[in-house]
Amino acid sequence: MQVSKWGNSLAVRLPVSLVRELGIADGDELVLQPAPRQAAQPASVIVTRLPGKLERLQAVRHLRGSWGADFAFDRDEANAR
């Protein structure tokens, strides 16, 4: 892969085989973090795909009904300081 200038930033073009392996698509948001470096090894990065809106909504829906049957929300208790 080659790093290229893109406006005031730098860009890396990903080969289709890597895109398929990572399961990413156009418009996905990624987080790149430097991986812990080991002696005599080249620098590497950890790639994490951020969940999309639909995935976040599904995660919240998954929590639906996880409260006990006797749970009652008390607004005053929640806002007490």
C-alpha positions as CSV (number, residue, x, y, z in Angstrom):
1,M,0.0,0.0,0.0
2,Q,1.1,3.5,-0.7
3,V,0.5,6.7,1.2
4,S,-0.7,9.6,-1.0
5,K,-1.5,13.2,-0.4
6,W,-5.2,14.0,-0.3
7,G,-5.8,17.7,0.2
8,N,-4.0,18.7,3.4
9,S,-4.2,15.1,4.7
10,L,-2.7,11.7,3.8
11,A,-4.6,8.7,2.5
12,V,-4.0,5.0,2.0
13,R,-5.8,3.1,-0.7
14,L,-7.0,-0.3,0.6
15,P,-6.9,-3.3,-1.7
16,V,-10.3,-5.0,-2.2
17,S,-9.0,-8.2,-0.6
18,L,-8.3,-6.3,2.7
19,V,-11.6,-4.5,2.5
20,R,-13.5,-7.8,2.2
21,E,-11.4,-9.3,5.0
22,L,-12.1,-6.4,7.4
23,G,-15.8,-6.3,6.4
24,I,-15.7,-2.5,5.7
25,A,-17.6,-0.5,3.1
26,D,-17.6,3.0,1.7
27,G,-18.6,5.5,4.4
28,D,-17.7,3.3,7.4
29,E,-15.8,5.1,10.1
30,L,-12.6,3.5,11.3
31,V,-10.3,4.1,14.3
32,L,-6.6,3.5,13.8
33,Q,-4.4,3.1,16.8
34,P,-0.7,2.4,17.0
35,A,-0.1,-1.2,18.0
36,P,2.4,-1.9,20.8
37,R,5.8,-2.0,19.2
38,Q,8.1,-4.9,19.6
39,A,11.8,-4.8,19.2
40,A,13.1,-5.1,15.6
41,Q,9.5,-5.1,14.2
42,P,8.1,-2.4,11.9
43,A,5.3,-0.2,13.2
44,S,1.8,-1.5,12.9
45,V,-1.7,-0.3,13.6
46,I,-4.9,-1.7,15.0
47,V,-8.0,-1.1,12.9
48,T,-11.4,-0.9,14.5
49,R,-14.6,-0.2,12.7
50,L,-17.0,2.0,14.6
51,P,-20.6,0.7,14.7
52,G,-23.0,2.4,12.4
53,K,-26.3,3.9,13.4
54,L,-28.3,0.8,12.8
55,E,-25.8,-1.4,14.8
56,R,-26.0,1.1,17.7
57,L,-29.8,1.0,17.6
58,Q,-29.9,-2.8,17.5
59,A,-27.5,-2.8,20.6
60,V,-29.9,-0.5,22.5
61,R,-32.9,-2.6,21.5
62,H,-31.1,-5.7,22.7
63,L,-31.2,-4.2,26.2
64,R,-34.9,-3.8,26.0
65,G,-36.5,-5.9,28.8
66,S,-33.3,-6.4,30.7
67,W,-34.6,-4.6,33.8
68,G,-36.3,-6.7,36.4
69,A,-40.1,-6.9,36.4
70,D,-40.2,-4.9,39.7
71,F,-38.0,-2.0,38.3
72,A,-39.6,1.4,38.5
73,F,-37.8,4.5,37.2
74,D,-37.8,7.3,39.8
75,R,-36.9,10.6,38.2
76,D,-36.3,12.4,41.5
77,E,-33.9,9.7,42.7
78,A,-32.1,9.8,39.3
79,N,-31.6,13.6,39.6
80,A,-30.8,13.7,43.3
81,R,-27.4,15.3,44.0
